[in-house]
Amino acid sequence: MGEIQHVQNPVIEYAKANGWFVRRVQWIGRRGAPDTMMCKGGITLWVEFKDYGEQPEIHQVREHGRMRGAGLLVFVIDEVIDGKALLDRYDLDDI
């Protein structure tokens, strides 16, 4: 598994600097939770960070699918620019 700090840390710093509430996530007794929850203006984004080009593991794919099936916004981010663009897209303060 690749190191993701070079993707995750700048995106989280950007989120916090732009007023997002950010928390790392871990399910109790389950696997596959996205890494991070980011909330702002009533929007909650669930983000799985990966190293560039890396794909989620099968148990993550299944859990993300369950979450999406429940109407949650779940994203896999492997580049800083994509993470920042995601936050900008859902930042209602900028609309």
C-alpha positions in Angstrom: 0.0 0.0 0.0 1.4 3.4 -1.0 2.0 6.3 1.3 -0.7 8.9 0.9 0.4 11.7 3.1 1.6 13.7 0.1 -1.9 13.6 -1.2 -4.0 13.6 2.0 -2.2 16.3 4.0 -2.3 19.1 1.5 -6.0 18.4 0.8 -6.9 18.3 4.5 -4.9 21.6 5.0 -6.8 23.2 2.1 -10.1 22.0 3.5 -9.5 23.4 7.0 -8.2 26.7 5.6 -11.5 27.0 3.7 -13.7 26.3 6.7 -14.4 22.6 6.3 -14.9 20.5 9.4 -12.5 17.5 8.9 -12.3 14.3 10.8 -10.4 11.0 10.1 -12.7 8.0 10.0 -12.6 4.4 11.2 -15.5 2.0 11.5 -15.7 0.0 14.7 -15.8 -3.7 13.9 -15.9 -3.2 10.1 -13.4 -2.5 7.3 -13.6 -0.2 4.3 -14.4 3.1 5.8 -13.2 6.1 3.8 -10.2 7.8 5.3 -11.8 11.2 6.0 -15.1 13.0 6.5 -15.3 16.6 5.4 -18.4 18.8 6.2 -19.4 22.3 5.4 -22.7 24.1 4.8 -24.7 20.9 5.3 -22.7 18.9 2.8 -20.7 15.8 3.9 -18.0 14.4 1.7 -16.5 11.0 2.4 -13.0 10.8 1.0 -10.7 7.8 0.5 -7.2 9.0 -0.2 -4.9 6.8 -2.4 -1.4 7.2 -3.8 -1.3 8.3 -7.4 -3.0 5.7 -9.6 -3.8 3.3 -6.7 -7.2 1.8 -6.6 -9.4 1.0 -3.5 -9.2 -2.5 -2.2 -12.2 -4.8 -2.8 -13.6 -4.4 0.7 -13.4 -0.6 0.3 -15.1 -0.8 -3.1 -18.0 -2.7 -1.5 -18.3 -0.4 1.5 -18.2 2.7 -0.7 -20.9 1.2 -2.9 -23.1 0.6 0.1 -22.6 4.2 1.2 -23.3 5.6 -2.3 -26.4 3.4 -2.4 -27.6 5.2 0.8 -27.1 8.5 -1.0 -23.7 9.5 0.5 -21.1 11.4 -1.4 -18.0 9.1 -1.5 -14.9 10.0 -3.5 -11.5 8.4 -4.1 -8.8 11.0 -4.5 -5.2 10.2 -5.6 -4.0 13.7 -6.6 -3.9 16.9 -4.6 -5.4 19.0 -7.5 -8.4 16.7 -7.7 -9.0 16.9 -3.9 -8.9 20.7 -4.0 -11.3 20.7 -7.0 -13.7 18.4 -5.2 -13.8 20.8 -2.2 -14.3 23.8 -4.5 -17.1 22.0 -6.3 -19.1 21.5 -3.1 -18.2 24.7 -1.3 -21.5 26.6 -1.3 -19.8 29.7 0.0 -18.2 30.1 -3.4 -21.5 29.8 -5.3 
